[in-house]
Amino acid sequence: MWSIYKSSQKEIEGSEAWELSQQFPYAVSHDGTNTVFVKTLDTAIDPFILPSELPNGEQLSDDDQAVIAAKWLFLQSDKALWLTKSQAIMLFAHPAHRLWCAKYDDDQRDQFESDYNYVGAFLHSVNSAVPWPEFNSELRPEGARALMLQGLAQA
């Protein structure tokens, strides 16, 4: 199992994230907000385990898992999100992760537009009242990230 903590938690001596950062000082933070560790702590208090299936055994789609992870990370501040390596790899490749990280090169405008439209569609499928403006030439990745935060707050 892997764990994700708010990056700010690494600065709080004695916190779970701080303890992991002592073991893994080069843990990755793709977005500047969350840090991913390739380990969990046996002493973690009340971590959230990202589900891969519903209680009835039905598999959750990648989009469903991405929405659950995004909403949980959006709402939480100090507790760990635990996930499997395969879930982490899936999430890092998901359009929502790329849009959240907001790191597109100038020659990736088509990818940015595709990710933006994909994320808008899946947020809208979770809650049809989530406003998602049409993609336009003025939109920048940072603005799309802000829209994504607003959408998650309503999803």
Secondary structure, DSSP 8 states (H G I E B T S, - for coil): -EEEEEGGGGGSTTSHHHHHHHH-TT-B-SSSSEEEES---TT-SS-EE--SB-TTS-B--HHHHHHHHHHHHHH-SSS-EEE-HHHHHHHHHSHHHHHHHT---GGGHHHHHHHHHHHHHHHHHH-TT-------TT--HHHHHHHHHHHHHH-
